């Protein structure tokens, strides 16, 4: 039999209210944002705290009457509270769901057994949840904290705060006088000892952070039952259980407990900043630099954001007087989203002022955007951190749990409201917009495949200087028609001439030495060495003479000079990396494109295409796919198409200063159908290849499948 709490079940409980657990405590809490009083139900066994309002307090304080009708009659007679039977029913549901009753309303202990069984997750959900987050209690520090509190109480005095603030300002002033040295602080963490000290330093800072929370809570009379390690997506973080702060009647004190950790880190950063100025370069200076900068910034980035359940969230929640800020804000965010999309005019999740409503809605939407980016980043980090197959699975878990499941839950809610939605004009408007979006995604609109391309002459040659030199004769001109061997530029190299003169002197010296060795019998034994040295110098001189001949730059092919370097003149010095000019054969134009692996499957030889050059002064040209190289050419470079030269293909520079493509690309060669345009220079543009009609959704699906197959090793 179904033992769940229903309205019909509760209505039968008007005569006898089930008894509450004897170990529960009901104490006064902090006033809410509107000034109304609150109370807290303390569950000491589970360490849980439940905040209730005035009506619930009036009902609970008369619970011993054991009759709903009697309780309501007493409330109406003794107070101005107008609690209704519905309030009693809602409170009963709340008490039952949170295991605060000694006996359930119906079914005896078996109802609790069934409730516990229903709440027990499957092993898959348990595994996913404990991968995403679990806690490891390490110590029970309450007795230690109370015993040592007198030793640290002086740190809470205003004098200490002013002193640390002054030290921090002095340190900041001293650092500003040598800012370049400060930001260039060498980090001595590349030895095992240095790395161990670095980890130890970060751990000590985080321990002080948690002690700040714990001592502040103890100072205000709260218990700190446990401190330990929390694993958030397998990333270790220290935590301290300060849930007992819910028993405080002043929200300001709760906010102080939440802010204490970051205040301690700021104090440590101020002291470290001051100490940096008086330490020599080494491990100690590197450690205080980390405490003053990196540790503080990372801690602030994590803890100050109110969009996750870290220190900033609890401080903001206590400051505003809005317990469960996330859940209540998200309820308003969903409520407003349904209003905007479907025009639903359902009551607000709770009565609040217009200003508070706007804040909660903006806060919810901001938190959703922040969490989406954060969870996506964490998923990508996990994907790259683990080995491929496990990384892919964990990536899917992250995206599914944090992003997909909440969206599916909201879609289910919309489906349950479909009766109301179809009656609203805005609902039909949203449905029309959704249909248009789906049409854009799933209808194969375009059959064009766009590829970055360059039209260049084949063959072509680039004129470089063999060695750095000075121009003594300049015959090259833009548009000049040249033949094979025509002289373009003549250079001179004083360094080369100096080497030739020095080598000639060495040859002369070795020849004289060889002649004297025939006279001196003792020196005759070294004649063979002299001959070998002479041969080496002669060979070196021959190479230098060849280099001197190469200083006369000639055209390696017949064609037209184009893309001449700007401002060339006689007497100018040039290096060997400078492209002086290009010689192209305008009769042999060829079109090259680079196709990423995501679209290469849609290409085949014989497809028609059109090349659209950059700029509006050149007409487009018909072409046809002639060749697709099926090898991933990561080292292939077409300079005009690379990002460093203004192209669309991203590249990076490796350790050997060679350009490497960041993505897998394939080389596509196309032949011109029309006569070559003879533009006499390389022209960059876009090739539109006529391919099959493929929708965006199909492309995305195929790309996802391709990644899965590649990363899983299937």
C-alpha positions as CSV (number, residue, x, y, z in Angstrom):
1,X,0.0,0.0,0.0
2,X,1.3,3.5,-0.8
3,X,2.2,5.2,2.4
4,X,3.1,8.6,1.0
5,X,1.6,11.7,2.5
6,X,-1.5,12.9,0.6
7,X,-4.2,15.4,1.3
8,X,-6.8,12.7,2.1
9,X,-4.4,11.1,4.5
10,X,-3.7,14.4,6.3
11,X,-7.4,15.3,6.6
12,X,-7.9,12.2,8.7
13,X,-5.3,13.5,11.2
14,X,-7.5,16.4,12.5
15,X,-8.2,14.4,15.7
16,X,-4.7,13.3,16.7
17,X,-1.4,15.0,15.6
18,X,1.5,12.5,15.6
19,X,4.1,13.2,18.4
20,X,7.4,14.9,17.6
21,X,10.8,13.5,18.4
22,X,11.7,14.3,22.0
23,X,15.3,15.3,21.1
24,X,14.3,18.2,18.9
25,X,14.9,21.8,20.1
26,X,12.9,24.8,19.1
27,X,14.9,28.1,19.6
28,X,14.5,31.7,18.5
29,X,16.3,32.6,15.3
30,X,17.4,35.8,13.6
31,X,14.7,38.2,12.3
32,X,14.0,37.9,8.5
33,X,14.6,40.6,6.0
34,X,11.1,42.2,6.6
35,X,11.6,42.2,10.4
36,X,9.4,39.3,11.1
37,X,10.6,36.8,13.8
38,X,11.8,33.3,12.9
39,X,12.5,30.2,14.9
40,X,14.9,27.3,14.3
41,X,14.2,23.6,14.8
42,X,17.4,21.9,15.8
43,X,17.9,18.2,15.0
44,X,21.0,17.4,17.2
45,X,21.2,13.8,16.0
46,X,21.7,14.6,12.3
47,X,23.1,18.1,12.9
48,X,20.4,19.7,10.8
49,X,18.6,23.1,11.3
50,X,15.2,24.1,9.9
51,X,14.0,27.7,10.0
52,X,10.3,28.3,10.4
53,X,8.1,31.4,10.5
54,X,5.6,32.7,13.0
55,X,2.6,30.6,11.9
56,X,4.6,27.4,12.1
57,X,5.9,28.4,15.5
58,X,2.5,29.0,16.8
59,X,1.3,25.6,15.6
60,X,4.4,23.7,17.0
61,X,4.2,25.5,20.4
62,X,0.7,24.1,20.9
63,X,1.5,20.7,19.4
64,X,0.8,18.9,22.7
65,X,-2.9,19.5,22.1
66,X,-2.6,16.6,19.7
67,X,-5.6,17.8,17.7
68,X,-5.4,20.1,14.6
69,X,-8.7,21.7,15.4
70,X,-7.8,22.3,19.0
71,X,-4.4,23.8,18.0
72,X,-6.1,26.2,15.5
73,X,-8.7,27.2,18.0
74,X,-6.0,28.0,20.7
75,X,-4.0,30.0,18.1
76,X,-7.1,32.1,17.1
77,X,-8.0,32.7,20.7
78,X,-4.5,33.6,22.0
79,X,-2.9,35.4,19.1
80,X,-3.6,37.5,16.0
81,X,-2.2,34.7,13.8
82,X,-4.9,33.3,11.5
83,X,-3.4,30.0,10.7
84,X,-5.6,27.7,8.6
85,X,-6.0,23.9,8.3
86,X,-3.8,24.1,5.1
87,X,-1.0,25.5,7.3
88,X,-1.2,22.5,9.6
89,X,-1.2,20.1,6.6
90,X,1.8,21.8,5.0
91,X,3.7,21.6,8.4
92,X,2.8,17.9,8.7
93,X,4.3,17.3,5.3
94,X,7.4,19.2,6.2
95,X,7.9,17.3,9.5
96,X,7.3,14.0,7.9
97,X,9.6,14.6,4.9
98,X,12.5,15.7,7.2
99,X,12.1,12.8,9.7
100,X,11.1,15.1,12.6
101,X,8.2,13.0,13.9
102,X,8.5,10.2,16.4
103,X,5.8,8.3,14.6
104,X,4.5,8.9,11.0
105,X,0.9,10.0,10.5
106,X,0.0,6.5,9.3
107,X,1.5,3.1,9.0
108,X,3.8,2.9,12.0
109,X,7.5,2.3,11.6
110,X,7.0,0.6,8.3
111,X,6.2,4.0,6.7
112,X,9.6,5.3,7.7
113,X,11.2,2.2,6.4
114,X,9.5,2.6,3.1
115,X,10.4,6.3,3.1
116,X,14.1,5.5,3.7
117,X,14.0,2.8,1.0
118,X,12.5,5.2,-1.5
119,X,15.1,7.8,-0.7
120,X,18.0,5.4,-1.1
121,X,19.6,6.1,-4.5
122,X,20.6,3.5,-7.0
123,X,24.3,2.6,-7.1
124,X,24.7,4.6,-10.3
125,X,23.3,7.8,-8.8
126,X,25.3,7.1,-5.6
127,X,28.5,6.7,-7.6
128,X,27.9,9.9,-9.7
129,X,27.0,11.9,-6.6
130,X,30.0,10.8,-4.7
131,X,32.3,11.5,-7.7
132,X,30.9,15.0,-7.8
133,X,31.0,15.7,-4.1
134,X,31.7,13.9,-0.8
135,X,33.2,14.8,2.6
136,X,35.8,13.1,4.7
137,X,35.6,14.3,8.3
138,X,39.1,14.3,9.8
139,X,38.8,15.9,13.3
140,X,36.3,16.9,15.9
141,X,37.7,20.2,16.9
142,X,35.1,21.6,19.2
143,X,36.8,20.9,22.5
144,X,40.2,22.1,21.1
145,X,38.6,25.3,19.8
146,X,37.0,26.2,23.1
147,X,40.2,25.4,25.0
148,X,42.4,27.6,22.7
149,X,39.9,30.4,22.1
150,X,41.4,32.6,24.9
151,X,44.8,32.4,23.1
152,X,43.4,33.9,19.9
153,X,40.7,36.2,21.2
154,X,43.1,39.1,21.0
155,X,43.2,38.8,17.2
156,X,39.5,40.0,17.1
157,X,40.4,43.4,18.7
158,X,40.1,46.5,16.6
159,X,43.8,47.3,17.3
160,X,44.9,44.2,15.6
161,X,42.7,44.9,12.6
162,X,44.2,48.4,12.3
163,X,47.7,47.1,12.8
164,X,47.4,44.5,10.0
165,X,45.8,47.0,7.7
166,X,48.6,49.5,8.3
167,X,51.2,46.8,7.7
168,X,49.5,45.8,4.5
169,X,49.5,49.5,3.3
170,X,53.1,49.9,4.1
171,X,54.0,46.7,2.3
172,X,51.9,47.8,-0.7
173,X,53.8,51.2,-0.7
174,X,57.2,49.5,-0.6
175,X,56.2,47.0,-3.3
176,X,55.0,49.9,-5.6
177,X,58.5,51.3,-5.5
178,X,59.9,48.1,-7.0
179,X,56.9,46.9,-8.9
180,X,58.8,45.4,-11.8
181,X,60.9,43.3,-9.4
182,X,57.8,42.2,-7.6
183,X,55.8,41.0,-10.6
184,X,59.0,39.3,-11.9
185,X,59.6,37.4,-8.7
186,X,61.3,34.1,-9.5
187,X,59.3,31.0,-8.3
188,X,61.8,28.5,-6.8
189,X,59.4,25.6,-6.8
190,X,61.0,23.4,-9.5
191,X,63.0,21.2,-7.1
192,X,61.3,18.5,-5.0
193,X,62.0,20.5,-1.9
194,X,60.6,23.7,-3.4
195,X,57.5,22.0,-4.7
196,X,56.9,20.3,-1.3
197,X,57.2,23.7,0.4
198,X,54.8,25.3,-2.1
199,X,52.1,22.6,-1.4
200,X,52.7,22.9,2.3
201,X,52.3,26.7,2.1
202,X,49.0,26.5,0.3
203,X,47.8,23.9,2.8
204,X,48.7,26.1,5.8
205,X,46.9,29.1,4.2
206,X,43.7,27.0,3.7
207,X,44.0,25.6,7.3
208,X,44.2,29.2,8.6
209,X,41.2,30.0,6.4
210,X,39.1,27.3,8.0
211,X,40.3,28.1,11.5
212,X,39.0,31.6,10.9
213,X,35.5,30.2,10.3
214,X,35.8,27.8,13.3
215,X,37.2,30.2,15.9
216,X,34.7,32.9,14.9
217,X,31.8,30.4,15.3
218,X,33.2,29.2,18.6
219,X,33.5,32.8,19.8
220,X,29.8,33.3,19.2
221,X,28.9,30.2,21.1
222,X,28.4,27.8,18.2
223,X,29.6,24.2,18.0
224,X,32.0,23.1,15.3
225,X,31.4,19.3,15.3
226,X,33.8,18.4,12.4
227,X,36.5,19.7,10.2
228,X,37.8,17.7,7.2
229,X,38.3,17.4,3.5
230,X,35.7,17.8,0.9
231,X,36.2,16.4,-2.6
232,X,34.6,18.6,-5.2
233,X,34.9,16.8,-8.6
234,X,38.0,15.0,-7.1
235,X,39.6,18.4,-6.2
236,X,40.4,18.5,-2.4
237,X,39.1,21.4,-0.4
238,X,39.1,21.9,3.4
239,X,35.8,22.5,5.2
240,X,34.6,23.2,8.7
241,X,31.0,22.5,9.8
242,X,29.6,25.7,11.2
243,X,25.9,24.8,10.6
244,X,25.3,25.7,14.3
245,X,25.4,29.3,13.2
246,X,21.7,28.9,12.4
247,X,21.1,29.1,16.2
248,X,22.4,32.7,16.3
249,X,19.8,35.4,16.6
250,X,21.9,38.1,14.9
251,X,22.4,37.8,11.1
252,X,25.4,40.0,11.3
253,X,27.2,37.3,13.4
254,X,26.3,34.6,10.9
255,X,27.7,36.8,8.1
256,X,30.9,37.3,10.2
257,X,31.4,33.6,10.5
258,X,31.0,33.2,6.7
259,X,33.5,36.1,6.0
260,X,36.1,35.1,8.6
261,X,38.0,32.8,6.2
262,X,38.6,35.4,3.6
263,X,39.4,38.0,6.2
264,X,42.1,35.7,7.5
265,X,43.5,35.2,4.0
266,X,43.6,38.9,3.5
267,X,45.5,39.4,6.7
268,X,48.0,36.7,5.7
269,X,48.4,38.4,2.3
270,X,49.0,41.8,4.0
271,X,51.7,40.3,6.2
272,X,53.3,38.4,3.3
273,X,53.3,41.5,1.1
274,X,55.2,43.4,3.9
275,X,57.6,40.5,4.4
276,X,58.4,40.2,0.7
277,X,60.3,43.5,0.9
278,X,62.8,42.2,3.4
279,X,63.5,38.8,2.1
280,X,66.3,37.8,-0.3
281,X,65.5,36.1,-3.5
282,X,64.8,32.4,-2.8
283,X,62.2,29.9,-1.7
284,X,61.0,32.0,1.3
285,X,60.4,35.1,-0.9
286,X,58.6,32.9,-3.5
287,X,56.3,31.5,-0.8
288,X,55.3,34.9,0.6
289,X,54.8,36.1,-3.0
290,X,52.4,33.2,-3.6
291,X,50.5,34.0,-0.3
292,X,50.2,37.7,-1.2
293,X,49.1,37.1,-4.8
294,X,48.1,33.8,-6.3
295,X,46.7,32.2,-3.2
296,X,44.6,35.3,-2.3
297,X,43.3,35.7,-5.9
298,X,42.4,32.1,-6.3
299,X,40.7,32.0,-2.9
300,X,38.8,35.2,-3.6
301,X,37.7,34.0,-7.0
302,X,36.3,30.8,-5.5
303,X,34.9,32.1,-2.2
304,X,33.6,35.6,-3.0
305,X,31.2,34.4,-5.8
306,X,27.6,34.2,-4.4
307,X,26.6,32.0,-7.3
308,X,28.1,28.8,-5.7
309,X,27.7,27.6,-2.2
310,X,30.9,29.0,-0.8
311,X,31.6,31.8,1.6
312,X,30.3,34.6,-0.5
313,X,26.9,32.9,-0.9
314,X,26.4,32.5,2.9
315,X,27.6,36.1,3.6
316,X,25.2,37.5,1.0
317,X,22.4,35.3,2.3
318,X,22.8,36.4,5.9
319,X,23.3,40.0,4.9
320,X,20.0,40.0,2.9
321,X,18.2,37.8,5.5
322,X,17.2,35.3,2.8
323,X,17.9,31.7,3.9
324,X,18.2,29.2,1.1
325,X,18.9,32.1,-1.3
326,X,19.7,29.8,-4.3
327,X,16.5,27.7,-4.1
328,X,14.3,30.8,-3.5
329,X,15.9,32.8,-6.3
330,X,15.8,29.9,-8.7
331,X,12.1,29.5,-8.0
332,X,11.6,33.2,-9.0
333,X,13.8,32.8,-12.0
334,X,11.8,29.8,-13.3
335,X,8.5,31.7,-12.5
336,X,9.6,34.7,-14.5
337,X,10.9,32.6,-17.3
338,X,7.5,30.9,-17.6
339,X,5.9,34.3,-17.6
340,X,8.1,35.6,-20.4
341,X,7.8,32.5,-22.6
342,X,4.2,31.4,-22.1
343,X,2.5,34.4,-20.4
344,X,1.6,32.3,-17.4
345,X,0.3,34.5,-14.5
346,X,0.7,32.1,-11.7
347,X,1.2,33.5,-8.1
348,X,4.8,34.3,-7.1
349,X,6.6,31.6,-5.3
350,X,6.4,33.8,-2.1
351,X,5.2,37.3,-1.4
352,X,8.0,39.8,-1.7
353,X,8.4,43.5,-2.7
354,X,8.9,44.4,-6.3
355,X,12.6,45.4,-5.7
356,X,13.3,42.1,-4.0
357,X,11.5,40.2,-6.8
358,X,13.7,41.9,-9.4
359,X,16.8,41.1,-7.4
360,X,16.0,37.4,-7.0
361,X,15.2,37.0,-10.7
362,X,18.4,38.7,-11.9
363,X,20.4,36.8,-9.3
364,X,18.9,33.5,-10.5
365,X,19.6,34.2,-14.1
366,X,23.1,35.4,-13.3
367,X,23.8,32.2,-11.3
368,X,22.5,30.0,-14.2
369,X,24.8,31.7,-16.7
370,X,27.8,31.6,-14.2
371,X,27.2,27.9,-13.4
372,X,26.7,27.0,-17.1
373,X,30.2,28.4,-17.9
374,X,31.8,27.0,-14.8
375,X,30.4,23.5,-15.2
376,X,31.3,23.5,-18.9
377,X,34.8,24.5,-18.0
378,X,35.1,21.8,-15.3
379,X,33.8,19.2,-17.7
380,X,36.4,20.2,-20.3
381,X,39.1,20.1,-17.6
382,X,38.1,16.7,-16.4
383,X,37.9,15.5,-20.0
384,X,41.5,16.5,-20.7
385,X,42.8,15.5,-17.2
386,X,42.0,11.8,-17.3
387,X,42.8,9.3,-20.0
388,X,40.6,9.5,-23.1
389,X,37.8,7.0,-22.5
390,X,37.4,7.9,-18.8
391,X,37.6,11.6,-19.6
392,X,34.8,11.2,-22.1
393,X,32.6,9.4,-19.6
394,X,33.3,11.9,-16.9
395,X,32.7,14.8,-19.3
396,X,29.3,13.3,-20.1
397,X,28.5,12.9,-16.4
398,X,29.4,16.5,-15.7
399,X,27.3,17.9,-18.5
400,X,24.4,15.5,-17.8
401,X,24.2,16.1,-14.1
402,X,24.8,19.8,-13.9
403,X,23.3,21.1,-17.2
404,X,21.1,18.5,-18.9
405,X,19.2,17.2,-15.8
406,X,18.0,20.7,-14.6
407,X,16.9,21.5,-18.1
408,X,15.0,18.2,-18.4
409,X,13.3,18.8,-15.1
410,X,12.1,22.2,-16.2
411,X,10.9,20.8,-19.5
412,X,8.9,18.2,-17.6
413,X,7.3,21.0,-15.6
414,X,6.4,22.8,-18.8
415,X,4.8,19.6,-20.1
416,X,2.7,19.3,-17.0
417,X,1.5,22.9,-17.7
418,X,0.7,22.3,-21.3
419,X,-3.0,22.8,-20.7
420,X,-2.5,26.3,-19.5
421,X,0.2,27.1,-22.1
422,X,-1.9,26.3,-25.2
423,X,-4.5,28.7,-24.0
424,X,-2.0,31.6,-24.1
425,X,-1.1,33.6,-27.2
426,X,2.4,34.0,-26.0
427,X,2.7,30.2,-25.6
428,X,1.9,29.8,-29.3
429,X,4.3,32.6,-30.2
430,X,7.1,30.7,-28.3
431,X,6.1,27.5,-30.0
432,X,6.5,29.3,-33.4
433,X,9.9,30.6,-32.4
434,X,10.9,27.1,-31.3
435,X,9.7,25.6,-34.6
436,X,11.8,28.2,-36.5
437,X,14.8,27.3,-34.4
438,X,14.3,23.6,-35.0
439,X,13.8,24.2,-38.7
440,X,17.1,26.0,-38.8
441,X,18.8,23.1,-37.0
442,X,17.2,20.1,-38.7
443,X,16.3,21.3,-42.2
444,X,19.2,20.9,-44.7
445,X,19.1,24.4,-46.1
446,X,22.6,24.8,-47.7
447,X,24.6,22.6,-49.9
448,X,27.7,24.8,-49.9
449,X,30.9,23.9,-48.2
450,X,33.1,26.9,-47.5
451,X,36.9,26.5,-47.5
452,X,39.7,29.0,-47.2
453,X,41.7,29.0,-50.4
454,X,44.4,30.7,-52.4
455,X,44.8,31.1,-56.1
456,X,48.5,31.1,-57.1
457,X,50.7,30.5,-60.1
458,X,52.3,27.1,-60.6
459,X,55.2,27.1,-60.9
460,X,56.3,30.1,-58.8
461,X,59.5,31.1,-57.0
462,X,60.4,33.3,-54.1
463,X,63.6,35.4,-54.3
464,X,65.6,35.4,-51.1
465,X,69.1,36.6,-50.3
466,X,71.4,33.6,-49.5
467,X,73.2,35.7,-46.8
468,X,72.7,39.1,-45.3
469,X,74.1,41.7,-47.6
470,X,73.9,45.2,-49.2
471,X,72.2,45.9,-52.6
472,X,74.7,47.2,-55.2
473,X,72.6,46.6,-58.3
474,X,68.8,46.5,-58.5
475,X,67.1,45.3,-61.8
476,X,63.9,43.9,-60.3
477,X,60.7,45.8,-60.9
478,X,57.0,45.0,-60.3
479,X,55.5,43.4,-63.4
480,X,58.9,42.9,-65.1
481,X,58.9,39.9,-67.6
482,X,62.0,37.8,-67.0
483,X,63.5,34.7,-68.4
484,X,65.4,31.9,-66.7
485,X,68.8,33.2,-65.5
486,X,68.0,36.9,-65.8
487,X,69.8,38.9,-63.2
488,X,67.5,40.6,-60.7
489,X,69.6,41.8,-57.7
490,X,73.3,42.0,-57.0
491,X,74.5,42.0,-53.4
492,X,77.7,42.5,-51.6
493,X,78.6,41.1,-48.3
494,X,81.6,42.6,-46.4
495,X,81.5,39.7,-44.0
496,X,81.8,37.3,-46.9
497,X,84.7,39.2,-48.4
498,X,86.4,39.3,-45.1
499,X,86.1,35.5,-44.7
500,X,87.4,35.1,-48.3
501,X,90.5,37.3,-47.6
502,X,91.1,35.5,-44.3
503,X,90.9,32.1,-45.9
504,X,93.2,33.1,-48.7
505,X,95.8,34.2,-46.2
506,X,95.5,30.9,-44.4
507,X,96.0,29.1,-47.7
508,X,99.1,31.1,-48.4
509,X,100.5,30.4,-44.9
510,X,99.9,26.6,-45.3
511,X,101.7,26.6,-48.7
512,X,104.7,28.4,-47.3
513,X,104.8,25.9,-44.4
514,X,104.7,23.0,-46.8
515,X,107.6,24.4,-48.8
516,X,109.7,24.8,-45.6
517,X,109.0,21.3,-44.5
518,X,111.0,19.9,-47.4
519,X,114.1,21.7,-46.1
520,X,113.6,20.7,-42.4
521,X,113.8,16.9,-42.0
522,X,112.1,17.0,-38.6
523,X,109.2,19.1,-39.9
524,X,108.8,16.7,-42.9
525,X,106.9,14.3,-40.7
526,X,104.1,16.9,-40.3
527,X,103.8,17.4,-44.1
528,X,100.7,15.2,-44.4
529,X,98.8,17.2,-41.7
530,X,99.8,20.4,-43.6
531,X,98.4,19.0,-46.8
532,X,95.1,18.1,-45.2
533,X,94.8,21.6,-43.6
534,X,95.5,23.1,-47.0
535,X,92.8,21.0,-48.7
536,X,90.3,22.1,-46.0
537,X,91.1,25.8,-46.6
538,X,90.9,25.4,-50.3
539,X,87.5,23.7,-50.0
540,X,86.3,26.5,-47.7
541,X,87.5,29.1,-50.2
542,X,85.6,27.3,-53.0
543,X,82.4,27.4,-50.9
544,X,82.9,31.1,-50.2
545,X,83.4,31.8,-53.9
546,X,80.2,30.0,-54.6
547,X,78.4,32.1,-52.0
548,X,79.9,35.2,-53.7
549,X,78.5,34.1,-57.0
550,X,75.1,33.4,-55.3
551,X,75.0,37.1,-54.3
552,X,74.0,37.7,-57.9
553,X,70.3,36.7,-57.7
554,X,68.8,35.5,-60.9
555,X,65.3,34.3,-61.9
556,X,65.0,30.5,-61.5
557,X,62.0,30.4,-63.8
558,X,60.5,32.4,-66.6
559,X,57.6,34.6,-65.6
560,X,56.5,37.9,-64.2
561,X,57.9,39.7,-61.1
562,X,55.3,40.4,-58.5
563,X,54.8,41.2,-54.8
564,X,58.2,43.1,-54.7
565,X,59.3,44.2,-51.2
566,X,58.5,47.8,-50.6
567,X,61.1,50.6,-50.7
568,X,64.0,48.5,-52.2
569,X,66.9,50.7,-53.2
570,X,70.7,50.5,-53.9
571,X,72.7,50.5,-50.7
572,X,69.9,49.0,-48.6
573,X,70.9,46.1,-46.2
574,X,68.6,43.1,-46.3
575,X,68.6,39.8,-44.4
576,X,68.1,36.3,-45.7
577,X,64.6,36.0,-44.2
578,X,63.3,38.9,-46.3
579,X,61.3,37.9,-49.5
580,X,62.6,40.3,-52.1
581,X,60.0,39.4,-54.8
582,X,58.1,36.6,-56.4
583,X,58.4,35.3,-59.9
584,X,55.3,33.6,-61.2
585,X,54.2,31.9,-64.4
586,X,50.8,33.4,-65.2
587,X,50.0,30.7,-67.6
588,X,49.8,28.0,-64.8
589,X,47.2,29.1,-62.2
590,X,46.3,26.6,-59.5
591,X,43.8,26.7,-56.7
592,X,44.6,25.3,-53.2
593,X,42.2,25.0,-50.3
594,X,42.4,23.6,-46.8
595,X,39.5,21.5,-45.6
596,X,39.1,20.6,-41.8
597,X,38.4,17.0,-41.0
598,X,34.8,17.9,-40.1
599,X,33.8,18.5,-43.7
600,X,36.3,16.4,-45.7
601,X,33.9,13.5,-45.7
602,X,31.5,15.6,-47.8
603,X,34.1,16.3,-50.5
604,X,35.0,14.1,-53.5
605,X,36.8,14.7,-56.8
606,X,34.7,16.2,-59.6
607,X,32.6,18.4,-57.4
608,X,31.9,21.8,-58.9
609,X,33.1,24.9,-56.9
610,X,33.4,28.6,-57.2
611,X,36.4,30.7,-56.0
612,X,35.4,34.1,-54.5
613,X,38.6,36.3,-54.1
614,X,38.9,38.8,-51.3
615,X,37.9,42.3,-52.3
616,X,35.2,43.4,-54.7
617,X,37.5,44.3,-57.6
618,X,38.0,40.7,-58.9
619,X,35.4,38.4,-60.3
620,X,34.7,34.9,-59.0
621,X,36.1,31.9,-60.9
622,X,34.5,28.5,-61.6
623,X,36.6,25.5,-60.5
624,X,36.4,21.7,-59.9
625,X,37.8,19.5,-57.2
626,X,40.8,17.6,-58.6
627,X,42.5,16.0,-55.6
628,X,41.9,15.5,-51.9
629,X,44.8,14.2,-49.9
630,X,43.5,11.7,-47.4
631,X,46.5,12.2,-45.1
632,X,46.3,14.6,-42.1
633,X,48.9,17.2,-43.0
634,X,49.6,18.8,-39.7
635,X,53.0,20.1,-40.9
636,X,51.6,21.3,-44.2
637,X,51.6,25.1,-44.6
638,X,50.1,27.3,-47.2
639,X,51.4,30.7,-46.0
640,X,48.6,32.8,-47.3
641,X,46.0,30.8,-45.4
642,X,47.7,30.7,-42.0
643,X,46.4,32.9,-39.2
644,X,49.8,34.6,-38.7
645,X,49.5,36.0,-42.2
646,X,45.9,37.0,-41.9
647,X,44.4,33.7,-43.0
648,X,41.7,31.6,-41.3
649,X,43.7,28.5,-40.4
650,X,45.0,28.7,-36.8
651,X,48.7,27.9,-36.3
652,X,51.2,27.9,-33.5
653,X,55.0,28.0,-33.3
654,X,56.7,24.9,-32.0
655,X,60.0,24.7,-30.1
656,X,61.9,24.8,-33.3
657,X,60.1,28.0,-34.5
658,X,58.2,26.0,-37.1
659,X,54.6,26.8,-37.8
660,X,52.2,23.9,-36.9
661,X,48.5,23.7,-37.6
662,X,46.3,23.6,-34.6
663,X,43.6,21.6,-36.3
664,X,43.6,18.6,-38.6
665,X,43.3,19.7,-42.2
666,X,43.4,18.2,-45.6
667,X,44.7,19.7,-48.8
668,X,42.2,20.1,-51.6
669,X,43.5,21.0,-55.1
670,X,41.1,22.4,-57.6
671,X,41.5,23.0,-61.3
672,X,40.0,26.1,-62.9
673,X,37.2,25.5,-65.4
674,X,37.5,28.9,-67.0
675,X,40.7,30.4,-68.4
676,X,43.2,31.6,-65.8
677,X,42.5,35.3,-64.8
678,X,46.3,36.1,-64.8
679,X,46.2,38.4,-61.8
680,X,50.0,38.0,-61.6
681,X,50.0,37.4,-57.8
682,X,48.7,35.0,-55.2
683,X,45.1,35.9,-54.3
684,X,43.4,34.7,-51.1
685,X,39.7,34.0,-50.9
686,X,37.0,31.4,-50.3
687,X,36.0,28.3,-52.2
688,X,32.4,27.3,-52.1
689,X,32.1,23.6,-53.0
690,X,28.7,22.3,-54.0
691,X,28.1,19.3,-51.7
692,X,25.2,17.3,-50.2
693,X,22.5,19.1,-48.3
694,X,23.4,18.6,-44.6
695,X,21.6,20.2,-41.7
696,X,23.4,21.8,-38.7
697,X,22.0,19.1,-36.4
698,X,23.4,16.3,-38.6
699,X,26.8,18.0,-38.8
700,X,26.8,18.3,-35.0
701,X,25.8,14.7,-34.5
702,X,28.4,13.4,-36.9
703,X,31.1,15.6,-35.2
704,X,30.1,14.3,-31.8
705,X,30.2,10.7,-33.1
706,X,33.6,11.3,-34.7
707,X,35.0,12.7,-31.4
708,X,33.6,9.8,-29.4
709,X,35.0,7.2,-31.8
710,X,38.4,8.9,-31.9
711,X,38.7,9.5,-28.2
712,X,37.4,6.1,-27.1
713,X,39.8,4.3,-29.5
714,X,37.0,2.4,-31.1
